[in-house]
Amino acid sequence: MLKYFKYGFLRVISAIVAAVMLLAAGAAAGEAYDVKEPDKCLLNFSILSDVHIEGNNFARYQVFSHALQDVRRNKSGNDAVVFLGDNTMNGQFVENMLFHGAVSELLPDETVLPALGNHDVGNGEGDYMKLQNRWYDFTAAFFGRKLDCPYYYEVIDGYYFIVLGMQAQKVHEMYISGTQYEWLEDVLEKAAESGKPAFVFKHFPSDDVTDADGKYTDRLIDMLAAYNREHDLFSFVGHTHMPLHLSWSFHTDDGFPETYLPRLTELGGENDNEPIDRTGVGLEVEVYENEVVLRGRDFYRGAWEIDDWEDEENVLCERTYTLKSR
């Protein structure tokens, strides 16, 4: 009973704080948009990464709130909204209030899947377990996910959404325990039976994973690549802040598609408090009978992201993958 009271308190006070901040943030630019082929789209979801909500930086909150407003403008709706970690800058209570409160106010009916990032648990400093438990409390209070470990999965319309979690206080790499690997193997077996593409989300890239001794390991890469040889698997990661217009952001070098997402709240100017050209960028993922389409979206300005590194004009940051399990 005490825990439910705590969850209720978190929701109420966060909603009040978020409502005040949202009023100050104002309305976002842009108009309603849609998937490429509404009549044929089987699944559609948005991915945002590295929000880095910071208690003393209103510009980050403004970019974030405008991005959420754009997410909900999708005419076909969203089957899920995924956050790839580093949702807060330091895991502070007020930062969690602002992040979760904004999501609750602007996307109240969405299925939200958050991943845990290094900044959410102090970025190498502070009480790791205290900050992790704080993340559990907010995840339970706002998204209905009562977790006791940082990894979980959800089946949405028959598609497996698998969220992997860091299990140690790391800054530049992700420790995955043997228990999590066993869990993942079991979940992938279930996903294979569905005959549908599986989606894996985590904060760190697959080549930044360590074992219990702190040594880098290819165990996760080998597991995901083996699965993708016969089935369809798509991995999405944050942490690097890599812009979508760079070729490495969409890559298959490890035997499966892994997409690096940029920091949603890229700022510049004096005191790092002004939105810059590449701020507000995330992904829209659309699933069709024979293919999966990844579309870069400037959620801050309400427009599809342009790859201005190409020689041709108006080339979109976009990739299409043909499915094996069609």
N, C-alpha and C positions, 0 to 999 in steps of 0.2 A: 504493500500500500504506500509506503514511504517513497519507493522508487517511482511509482506512478504520479505521486504528488510532485516529485522533482521534475519529471518529464513535463508535466503540465506547467510548472513554473517556468521552465526553460522556454517553452513555446510562447507563453503569454508575454514575458518580458522581451524576448527576442523579436516578437511580432511588433511590439510597440516601438522598440528602437529602430527596427527596419522600416516601419511605416514613416517615421520622421525622416530618416535618411533618404528613402525613396522619393518623398515629396521634394526634398532638396535636390536630388539627382535629376529630376525632370523627365520629360518624355524622350524616347529614343527616335532617331531618324529612320527612314525607310518605310516600306509598305509591305503588305502581305505577300508571301511567296509560296511556292509549292514544290513538290517533288517533280521529277521530269515527266513521269507518266502516271498520273494519279489512278487511272483505271487498272494499271498493271502492277503497281507497287505493292509488295506483300508485307513489307516491314520498313519502318523509317525511324531513325533515332539521331539525336544530336550528341556530340562529344565536345566538352570544354576541358581545358587543362590549365593548371598553374594559375589559378585566380589570384593567389597571394593577397587576400584581403588583409589589410594592415590598419590597425586602429587609428593611426594618425595620418592616413593618406586617403583623403576623400576622393581623389582622382581615380584610384583603383576601384573604389566602390561604385563610382559613377559609370565607368566602363562596364563593370560587371552587371549593374542593374539594367543598362541599356541593352547589353547582350541578351539577358534573360527575356527582356521585352520582345526582342526579335525572335528568339526561339519559339515563343508562343504564337507568333504570327503565321507559322506554317499552316496552310489551309488544310493539309492532310493530318495535322496533329503530329504528335510524337509518341511512338510506342515506349520510348524511354529517353531519359537525359542522363548522360554519364559524365562524371567529373573524375579526372585522372590524377587527383592528389595535389598536394600543396594548395589546398583550398584556402588556407590561412598562411600568414607569414611566419608566425611564431607559436601557433596553437593556443593563443591566449583566449580567455573566456569571452572577452568582448569581440574578438575577431570571429569566433565561432557563432556568436549571436548575430553578427552582421551577415555572415555568409548564409547560415541556415535560415535566418529570418527573411532574407531577400528571396531565397528559393521558395520558401513557404508562401510568401505573399504573391509572388509573380507566377509561380508554377504550382499552384496548390493541388492540381489533379494529376500531375505527372508521376510516372514511376521513375524514381531517382536512384541511381547507383553510384555511390562515391567510393573512390579508392583512397587509401592512406598514403600520404607523401612524407618525405623527410621533414619538411617545414611544419607539417601538422603535429609533429611530435618534438618540436624544438630545434630541428636542424643541428643535431649533435650536442645540444646544450639543454640543461634543465632536467626535470624528473620525467624520464621516458614513460614509465608506467602510469604516472598521474595524467600525462597528456594523452596517452593512448586511451585510458579510461574515460577521459573527457570526450574524446572522439566517439567512443562507444555510446556515451550518454546522449550526445546530440544526434547521432545516427538513429538511435532508438526513438528519441523524442520527435524527430521531424520526419524521418523516412520509414518508421516502423520496423527497422532492422535491429533486432536485439542480438548483437554479436558478442561472442567471447573470443574471437580471433579475427585478424584483419583480412581474411579471405572468405568468399562466399560465392554463391551463384544463384541465378534466377532464370526460370524458363518463361519466355514471353512469346506467346503465339507459337509455341513449339521450338523456338530458337533458344539456344543456351548462351546466356550472358555470364561469363566467368570472370570474377574480379579476384586477382591475386594480391597478396599483401606482404609488406616488409615486416620482418619479425625481429628486428634489432635496431638499435639506435645508430643508423648509418647516414652519411651525408652524400656519398658519391656512388654507393652500390646498394644492392638489395639482397639481404640474406633470406633464403627460403629453406625451411626445415624439411627433414625427411617426411614428417607427418603431412606437410602441405603437398609435397610431391605425390604421396600416396593418395591423398584426397583428390588432387588434380587428375591423376590417372583414372580414378573411378568416375569422375565427372565427364572426362573425355570419352570414356566407354559409353556412357549414357548418351552423350551428344552424338556419337557416331550412329547409334541406333535410330536417331531422329531423321537421318538423311538430309538434314538441313545444315547450312553453314553455322559454325560456332564462332563466337566472338570473345576474345580474351582482352582484358583491360588491366593495366598496372601502371604504377608511376615510373618505374625505371625500365630502360631498354633491356631486352633479353640477354645482351652480352655484358651487362653490368650486374650479374648475379654471382653471389659467393656461396661457398659451403660453410659448414660449422667452424672450420678453421680459418675462415676469412680469405680463402683462396678463390679466385675466379673459376667458374665452372660452366661448361656447356650443357649441363644436364637439362636445363629448361629448354634451350634451343633444340637439343636433340629430340626431346619429347614432342615439342610442337611441330618440328619438321617431319617427324615420323607420322604424326597424325595427318598432316597436310598432304602427304604423298598419296593417300587414298581418299581423303575427305577434304572438306573446305574449312580453313581456319584463318581468321583475320585477327591480328594483334595490334593494339593501340597503346602508345606510351606517351608520357610527358617528360618532365625533368630537364631535358636538354634545352628547352625553349627554342628549338629549331624551326625556322619559318617554313611554311608549306611550299614556298616557291623554290626551295633548294631540292635538288634531285634526290638527295639521301633521305628526305622526309618520307617519300614513298619508295620502299625498297623491299626486295625479296632475296637478299644475299644469303640469308640463313635458311632458306628452304620454305619460307612462308611469308605472306605479306605482313610487314610490320610498319605502321605509320607513326612517325614522330609528330606530335602536336606542339605548336608554339605556346608561349605564355600568353594567356588571354589578355592580361593587363600590362602590355608593354608601354612604358612611359619614358619621357625624355624631358628636355628643358632644364631650367634651373631648379634645383631641389627635387628633380625626378618626379614631377607632379603634372606633366602635360601629356595627354595621349598623342602617340606618334602614328605614322602611316600604317604600320603593321599591327597595331593594337586591335583587340577584339576578334581575333581570328580563331575559328574552330572548324569542326567537320560536321557535315550532314551525311549520313549513311543511308543508302536506299537499296533494298533487296528486291530483286525481280526473279522470275522463274529461272532464268539462265545466267544471271550476272549480279554482281554487287558493284554499286557505284559510290565512290567516295568523292564528295564535293566540298571544297574549301569554301567556308562562309565567313564573311566579315560581319559578325553579329553586332558589332558596335555601330557600323554605318548602315546596316541593312542592305548588303549587296553581296553578290558572289565574288570570291577572292580572285583577283587577276594575277597571273604569272607574268609580271612585267620584265622578267629576265629573258623571255623568249624574243626572238627577232620580230615575230608577228605581233600585231596588236590584239588586245582583248582575248588572249589565250587564258582559259580558266585553269585554276589549280584543281585538277580533277583527274581521277583514275577510274577505269572500268576493268573489272576482273571477271573472266568467264568461269562459271562454276563447273566443277567436276560432278557434283551430286545434283544434277539438274533433272 
